[in-house]
Amino acid sequence: MKLQRMNRRALTLGALAVSGALALTACGSDDTTGAGDPTGGATAAGSIKCDDAQGQLLADGSSAQKNAIDAWVKQFTSQCNGVQINYKGGGSGAGITAFTQGQVAFAGSDSALDSEEIAASKKVCSGGQGIDLPMVGGPIAVGFNVSGVDSLVLDAPTLAKIFDSKITNWNDPAIAKLNPDVELPDLKIQAFHRSDDSGTTDNFTKYLLATTPGNWKYEGGKTWQAKGGQAAAGSSGLAQQVKQTNGAIGYFELSYAKDGIKTVDIDTGAGTPVKATVENATKAIADAKVVGTGKDLALELNYATKAEGAYPITLVTYEIVCDKGNKQDTLPATKAFLRYIASEDGQNVLAQNDYAPMPADIIAKVRTTIEELS
């Protein structure tokens, strides 16, 4: 039974990743770092059906899924060479704005559309509205750069105080208590957050709000609200600052924790601290519920999960399209790309690039919805 559940989760996460790839490729991301093998394996092309797909797809949105989009686009366009995909990757907020203004065929967002955004989408979706298709999952890694420290454990209260400038030095007693066997230096903490509107910020702060509300007085949202700290644009920009700054800490999708960036293990209070891995993120996403109505597949994540081995700071990237009223000149290419990224092959590309595929039951719903887009 446990093996069956894991297989279902892997398939669903795969579908989510595929959908995320569509949004990213369509717009062209602002993050340029690569992740793993961009080809996604030789078998990926087997599920690509070009049909009548042709022309240029413009898209924008989540920078978290950029590395997945790059891998997907390379595979897709190698088979469907009549399609050009330009994914800007300017962040979730920029992607949703571009979508509701009718500037892109689809958008990528690490946060589901809210009621105001859905209302705005009806102006560009003739006879329909924008819907959320979960395609890419993954852990939000908390990366750190502290000379002489190779492993670090933190919990929600301590993270909240660090990012709210209440804990300012690495040898603070609260950090030392969680790391009794680590020699922590007398070094100033350099906390980095996103400067742009970001779904990664939204999910990270929702985690803090859900797990330690007494230490995080700010509401969740795409815009960073706490005072202090330093800012950088995009997931790649944040990762670069952490990599080059001694004493730094920041948050970004796991695929950006490359080139020696170390990641924090999270003490959830449920036993052994949990590492930021694709497998552990999948365990957390499997605890999510579909809360969208109609064809909308928005999920409600359980940031306070106590499931064994579940990494609680996770995000799901949605590909946002119209359920009805998509532009007819780009609809065939949009559906073909989404169909590929939601396929088993497309979802396998996610796991190869440090993303989590969607659980099987969720990705099955995504595949059905893609075929019904008009």
C-alpha positions as CSV (number, residue, x, y, z in Angstrom):
1,M,0.0,0.0,0.0
2,K,2.8,2.4,0.9
3,L,4.6,1.7,-2.4
4,Q,1.4,2.3,-4.3
5,R,0.9,5.6,-2.6
6,M,4.4,6.7,-3.4
7,N,3.9,5.7,-7.1
8,R,0.7,7.7,-7.2
9,R,2.4,10.7,-5.7
10,A,5.3,10.5,-8.2
11,L,2.9,10.5,-11.1
12,T,0.8,13.4,-9.8
13,L,3.9,15.5,-9.1
14,G,5.1,14.7,-12.6
15,A,2.0,16.1,-14.1
16,L,2.4,19.2,-12.0
17,A,5.9,19.7,-13.2
18,V,4.9,19.3,-16.8
19,S,2.3,22.0,-16.4
20,G,4.9,24.3,-14.8
21,A,7.2,23.7,-17.7
22,L,4.6,25.0,-20.1
23,A,4.3,28.3,-18.3
24,L,8.0,28.8,-17.9
25,T,8.8,28.0,-21.5
26,A,6.0,30.1,-22.9
27,C,7.3,33.3,-21.2
28,G,11.0,32.9,-20.9
29,S,12.3,33.1,-17.3
30,D,14.6,35.7,-15.8
31,D,16.5,33.0,-14.0
32,T,19.2,31.5,-16.2
33,T,20.8,28.8,-14.1
34,G,20.6,25.3,-15.4
35,A,19.7,22.2,-13.3
36,G,20.8,18.6,-14.0
37,D,20.4,17.1,-17.5
38,P,18.3,19.6,-19.5
39,T,17.3,16.9,-22.0
40,G,15.3,15.0,-19.3
41,G,16.4,11.7,-20.8
42,A,16.1,10.1,-24.2
43,T,12.6,8.8,-23.7
44,A,11.0,12.2,-23.1
45,A,10.4,12.9,-26.8
46,G,8.1,9.8,-27.0
47,S,5.2,11.6,-25.4
48,I,5.4,14.8,-27.5
49,K,2.5,15.2,-29.9
50,C,2.9,18.3,-32.0
51,D,-0.5,18.1,-33.8
52,D,-1.2,21.5,-35.2
53,A,1.1,23.3,-32.9
54,Q,3.1,26.2,-34.5
55,G,4.0,29.8,-33.9
56,Q,5.3,31.7,-30.9
57,L,4.1,31.3,-27.3
58,L,4.8,34.1,-24.9
59,A,4.6,33.5,-21.2
60,D,5.8,34.9,-17.9
61,G,5.7,34.1,-14.2
62,S,7.3,31.9,-11.6
63,S,11.1,31.9,-11.6
64,A,11.1,28.9,-9.3
65,Q,10.1,26.6,-12.2
66,K,12.5,28.2,-14.7
67,N,15.0,25.3,-14.7
68,A,12.2,22.8,-15.3
69,I,10.8,25.0,-18.2
70,D,14.2,25.1,-19.8
71,A,14.5,21.3,-19.8
72,W,10.9,20.9,-21.1
73,V,11.3,23.5,-23.8
74,K,14.5,21.9,-25.1
75,Q,12.7,18.5,-25.4
76,F,9.5,19.9,-26.8
77,T,11.0,22.2,-29.5
78,S,13.4,19.5,-30.6
79,Q,10.3,17.6,-31.8
80,C,7.9,20.5,-32.6
81,N,10.3,22.8,-34.3
82,G,7.5,25.0,-35.6
83,V,6.9,26.3,-32.1
84,Q,9.0,29.0,-30.3
85,I,8.5,29.3,-26.6
86,N,9.5,32.5,-24.8
87,Y,9.2,32.4,-21.0
88,K,10.3,35.6,-19.2
89,G,10.2,34.2,-15.7
90,G,9.8,37.6,-14.1
91,G,8.1,36.2,-11.0
92,S,4.6,35.0,-10.1
93,G,3.2,38.5,-9.7
94,A,4.5,39.6,-13.1
95,G,3.1,36.5,-14.7
96,I,-0.4,36.9,-13.3
97,T,-0.4,40.6,-14.3
98,A,0.7,39.7,-17.9
99,F,-2.0,37.1,-18.1
100,T,-4.9,39.2,-16.8
101,Q,-3.8,41.9,-19.3
102,G,-3.9,39.5,-22.2
103,Q,-0.2,39.7,-22.9
104,V,0.7,36.0,-22.7
105,A,-0.8,32.7,-23.7
106,F,-0.3,31.3,-20.2
107,A,1.5,32.2,-16.9
108,G,3.3,30.3,-14.2
109,S,2.6,31.1,-10.5
110,D,3.6,29.5,-7.2
111,S,0.4,30.8,-5.7
112,A,-3.1,30.1,-7.0
113,L,-5.3,32.9,-8.4
114,D,-7.2,34.8,-5.8
115,S,-10.8,36.1,-6.3
116,E,-9.7,39.5,-7.7
117,E,-7.3,37.9,-10.2
118,I,-10.0,35.4,-11.3
119,A,-12.4,38.3,-11.8
120,A,-9.7,40.2,-13.9
121,S,-9.0,37.1,-16.0
122,K,-12.7,37.0,-17.2
123,K,-11.9,40.1,-19.3
124,V,-9.4,38.2,-21.4
125,C,-10.9,34.8,-21.3
126,S,-13.9,35.1,-23.6
127,G,-16.8,33.3,-21.9
128,G,-14.4,31.7,-19.3
129,Q,-11.9,32.5,-16.6
130,G,-8.3,31.8,-15.6
131,I,-7.7,28.4,-13.9
132,D,-4.8,26.9,-12.0
133,L,-3.2,23.7,-13.2
134,P,-0.7,22.3,-10.7
135,M,2.3,21.1,-12.6
136,V,5.5,21.4,-10.6
137,G,6.2,20.7,-7.0
138,G,9.3,21.1,-4.9
139,P,10.8,22.1,-1.6
140,I,11.7,25.7,-0.8
141,A,15.2,25.2,0.3
142,V,16.7,27.5,3.0
143,G,20.2,28.0,1.8
144,F,23.0,29.2,4.0
145,N,26.7,30.2,3.7
146,V,28.5,30.2,7.0
147,S,32.2,29.5,6.9
148,G,33.1,26.3,8.8
149,V,29.5,25.2,9.1
150,D,28.5,22.3,6.8
151,S,25.2,21.3,8.4
152,L,22.5,23.4,10.1
153,V,19.2,22.7,11.8
154,L,16.5,25.4,12.3
155,D,12.9,25.4,13.3
156,A,10.0,27.7,12.4
157,P,10.3,30.1,15.3
158,T,14.1,30.6,14.8
159,L,13.6,31.1,11.0
160,A,10.9,33.7,11.7
161,K,13.2,35.6,14.1
162,I,16.1,35.5,11.6
163,F,14.0,36.9,8.7
164,D,12.4,39.4,11.0
165,S,15.8,40.7,12.2
166,K,15.1,39.5,15.7
167,I,18.1,37.1,15.6
168,T,21.1,38.8,14.0
169,N,24.2,36.6,14.8
170,W,25.0,33.1,13.9
171,N,26.1,32.1,17.5
172,D,22.7,33.2,18.9
173,P,21.6,30.9,21.8
174,A,18.5,29.9,19.9
175,I,20.5,28.6,16.9
176,A,23.1,27.0,19.2
177,K,20.4,25.1,21.1
178,L,19.3,23.5,17.8
179,N,22.8,22.7,16.8
180,P,24.7,21.5,19.9
181,D,27.4,19.7,18.0
182,V,28.2,22.6,15.6
183,E,30.8,25.3,16.3
184,L,28.9,28.4,15.3
185,P,30.9,31.6,14.5
186,D,30.5,35.0,15.9
187,L,29.3,36.3,12.6
188,K,26.5,38.7,11.5
189,I,23.5,37.1,9.7
190,Q,22.9,38.4,6.2
191,A,19.2,37.5,5.5
192,F,18.2,37.8,1.9
193,H,14.6,37.9,0.6
194,R,13.0,38.5,-2.8
195,S,12.7,42.0,-4.1
196,D,10.0,41.1,-6.7
197,D,6.5,39.8,-6.1
198,S,7.1,36.1,-5.7
199,G,5.0,33.0,-5.1
200,T,8.1,31.5,-3.4
201,T,7.9,34.4,-0.9
202,D,4.1,33.7,-0.5
203,N,4.6,30.1,0.3
204,F,7.6,30.7,2.6
205,T,5.8,33.3,4.7
206,K,2.6,31.2,4.8
207,Y,4.7,28.4,6.3
208,L,5.9,30.8,9.0
209,L,2.4,32.1,9.6
210,A,0.9,28.7,9.9
211,T,3.6,27.2,12.2
212,T,4.7,30.1,14.4
213,P,2.1,32.9,14.2
214,G,3.4,34.3,17.5
215,N,6.8,35.0,15.9
216,W,5.6,36.1,12.4
217,K,3.2,39.1,12.6
218,Y,3.0,39.6,8.8
219,E,0.3,38.2,6.5
220,G,1.3,35.9,3.7
221,G,1.6,37.4,0.2
222,K,3.8,37.7,-2.9
223,T,5.3,40.9,-1.6
224,W,7.9,40.7,1.2
225,Q,6.6,42.6,4.3
226,A,9.2,42.2,7.1
227,K,11.6,45.1,7.7
228,G,15.4,44.7,7.4
229,G,17.4,42.2,5.5
230,Q,18.6,42.5,1.9
231,A,16.8,41.9,-1.3
232,A,17.5,40.2,-4.7
233,A,15.5,39.6,-7.8
234,G,14.4,36.1,-8.8
235,S,15.3,32.7,-7.4
236,S,18.6,32.8,-9.2
237,G,19.5,36.2,-7.9
238,L,18.7,35.1,-4.3
239,A,20.8,32.0,-4.7
240,Q,23.7,34.0,-6.1
241,Q,23.7,36.3,-3.1
242,V,23.8,33.4,-0.7
243,K,26.6,31.7,-2.6
244,Q,28.8,34.8,-2.6
245,T,28.1,36.2,0.9
246,N,29.6,34.8,4.1
247,G,26.9,34.8,6.8
248,A,24.1,34.7,4.3
249,I,20.8,32.9,4.4
250,G,17.9,32.9,1.9
251,Y,15.1,30.9,0.4
252,F,14.6,29.5,-3.1
253,E,13.5,26.4,-5.0
254,L,15.8,23.4,-4.4
255,S,17.0,23.4,-8.0
256,Y,18.8,26.7,-7.3
257,A,20.8,25.2,-4.4
258,K,23.7,24.4,-6.6
259,D,27.5,24.9,-6.7
260,G,28.1,24.1,-3.1
261,I,25.1,26.0,-1.5
262,K,24.2,24.1,1.7
263,T,20.6,23.8,2.8
264,V,19.0,23.9,6.3
265,D,17.3,20.8,7.8
266,I,13.9,21.7,9.3
267,D,13.0,20.6,12.8
268,T,9.2,20.2,12.6
269,G,8.8,18.9,16.1
270,A,7.9,15.4,14.8
271,G,11.2,13.7,15.3
272,T,14.4,13.8,13.2
273,P,14.9,17.1,11.3
274,V,13.8,16.8,7.7
275,K,16.1,17.5,4.7
276,A,15.0,19.5,1.7
277,T,14.7,16.8,-0.9
278,V,12.3,16.1,-3.7
279,E,11.1,12.9,-2.0
280,N,10.4,14.7,1.3
281,A,8.5,17.5,-0.6
282,T,6.4,14.9,-2.3
283,K,5.3,13.5,1.1
284,A,4.2,17.0,2.1
285,I,2.3,17.7,-1.2
286,A,0.5,14.4,-0.9
287,D,-1.1,15.9,2.2
288,A,-2.6,18.8,0.1
289,K,-6.3,19.1,-0.8
290,V,-7.9,20.4,-4.1
291,V,-9.9,23.5,-3.1
292,G,-10.5,25.0,-6.5
293,T,-14.0,24.8,-8.1
294,G,-15.0,23.7,-11.5
295,K,-12.0,23.1,-13.7
296,D,-9.7,25.1,-11.3
297,L,-7.3,22.7,-9.5
298,A,-5.9,25.1,-6.8
299,L,-4.5,23.2,-3.9
300,E,-4.4,23.9,-0.2
301,L,-1.0,22.9,1.2
302,N,-0.6,21.8,4.9
303,Y,2.4,23.8,5.9
304,A,2.1,22.4,9.5
305,T,2.2,18.8,8.4
306,K,3.6,16.3,10.9
307,A,3.7,13.4,8.4
308,E,6.9,11.3,8.8
309,G,9.7,12.6,6.7
310,A,7.6,15.4,5.1
311,Y,9.5,18.6,4.3
312,P,7.0,21.3,5.2
313,I,8.3,24.4,3.2
314,T,7.0,23.4,-0.2
315,L,5.4,25.1,-3.2
316,V,3.4,24.0,-6.1
317,T,3.7,25.9,-9.4
318,Y,0.6,26.3,-11.4
319,E,0.3,26.9,-15.1
320,I,-2.5,29.5,-15.5
321,V,-4.7,29.4,-18.7
322,C,-8.2,30.2,-19.6
323,D,-10.7,27.3,-19.3
324,K,-12.6,28.8,-22.2
325,G,-11.7,31.7,-24.5
326,N,-8.0,31.1,-25.1
327,K,-6.5,32.8,-28.1
328,Q,-7.2,30.5,-31.0
329,D,-3.9,31.2,-32.7
330,T,-1.9,29.9,-29.7
331,L,-4.3,27.3,-28.3
332,P,-2.9,24.3,-30.3
333,A,0.7,25.0,-29.2
334,T,-0.3,25.7,-25.6
335,K,-2.3,22.5,-25.3
336,A,0.5,20.5,-26.9
337,F,3.1,21.9,-24.6
338,L,1.0,21.4,-21.5
339,R,0.0,17.9,-22.6
340,Y,3.7,17.0,-22.8
341,I,4.8,18.5,-19.4
342,A,1.9,16.7,-17.7
343,S,2.8,13.4,-19.2
344,E,4.8,10.7,-17.5
345,D,7.8,11.6,-19.5
346,G,7.4,15.3,-18.7
347,Q,7.0,14.6,-15.0
348,N,10.1,12.4,-15.0
349,V,12.1,15.4,-16.3
350,L,11.1,17.1,-13.0
351,A,12.6,14.5,-10.8
352,Q,15.8,14.6,-12.8
353,N,16.1,18.4,-12.2
354,D,15.4,18.6,-8.4
355,Y,11.6,19.2,-8.7
356,A,8.8,17.0,-7.4
357,P,6.3,15.5,-9.8
358,M,2.6,15.8,-9.0
359,P,0.9,13.0,-7.1
360,A,-0.9,10.6,-9.5
361,D,-4.5,11.6,-8.6
362,I,-3.8,15.3,-9.1
363,I,-1.9,15.0,-12.4
364,A,-4.7,12.8,-13.8
365,K,-7.1,15.6,-13.2
366,V,-4.7,18.0,-14.9
367,R,-4.4,15.9,-18.0
368,T,-8.2,15.7,-18.3
369,T,-8.6,19.4,-17.9
370,I,-5.9,20.2,-20.6
371,E,-7.9,18.2,-23.2
372,E,-11.0,20.3,-22.3
373,L,-9.3,23.7,-22.8
374,S,-11.0,25.7,-25.6
